[in-house]
Amino acid sequence: MTVSALILAGGKATRMGGVDKSALVVEGRTIFERQLAALGTLPVIVSAPRDVPGFTTVRDVAEGAGPLAGIAAGLAAATTPWLLVLAGDMPYLTAEIIDRLVSRTSDDIDAVGVRLAGLPEPLVCVLRVSVFLPLVRDRLARGDLKASRMLTEGDARVAWLDETDARAFFNVNLPADQ
């Protein structure tokens, strides 16, 4: 196995009253269950504030640093050369999209990113661990916490998937979004 997956489930969900968004039920299954189904047989790491039974669980490497801190923790825990990063609040990601992302990994790139309407979606991407672990740690040390910049700035070689299905990348942010 050359790719493992990281589900980012460590956010504070302030707009949702602090609930664990990955546990929200969408169309009969929790977001977490839906994502696991889409990930298939990939090994899964979960970035969360508490242990998730049955999964390697990591904690943010820096308090209040947002998704980049969870990504850093996931990269450090990865035992595969590539890490697929998924926001834990995206219930409509599909196995087909994940397969397309993973199939684009190759020796001549460092990441596979997604663009929606020309804008990067940094919380669905595949990262070469050896390149992005030091890169993300450096960004955290500098206080550069915007996750999209890890794909758009610097020397990393990124292959982009230009997507048109915005629903697949929809994230639950408000109670009405369920």
C-alpha positions, 0 to 999 in steps of 0.5 A: 500500500502506497497511500494512507488516508487522513480524516481531519476531524479535530475542528471546533465546529463553532458554527455548529455549537461544538458538535463532532461534525464527523458524527452527523448523520447524512442520508442515514449514515454518519459523515465518518461512515460515508467517508470510510466507505469511499476510502475502501481499503486504504489505511485510515488515520484520524486527526481528532481531539479524542481517540477513535477506536479502531483507528490510529488517532493523532492530535494537532501538533499546535493548538489553534493552528487549524487544519494545517496542525492536523495535516502535520500530525497525519504526515508524521504518523503516515507509514506510506509514501503518500497521504490522502487528506480529507476534511471530516465534514465532507459527506459526499466525497465518492470512491470514484473521486478518491480513486482519481486522486490516488491514481494521479500520484507518480514519481514526477509530482509531489501532490495531487490537488483539487480545484473547484472553479479554479480555486484550490480545495486544500482539504482534499488532496494527496501529499507526498509525505517526504516533501510535505512533512517538512513543508507543513512544519515550516509553515506552522513554525512561521505562523502561515496557517492557510492550508491552500498555500501549501499547494499553491506556493513554493516548489512542490510539484502539484498535479491538479484535478479540475472538478465541476461537481461542487456537491462532492466537496460540500462541507457541513458548516451550519446546522441547516447544512445537514 
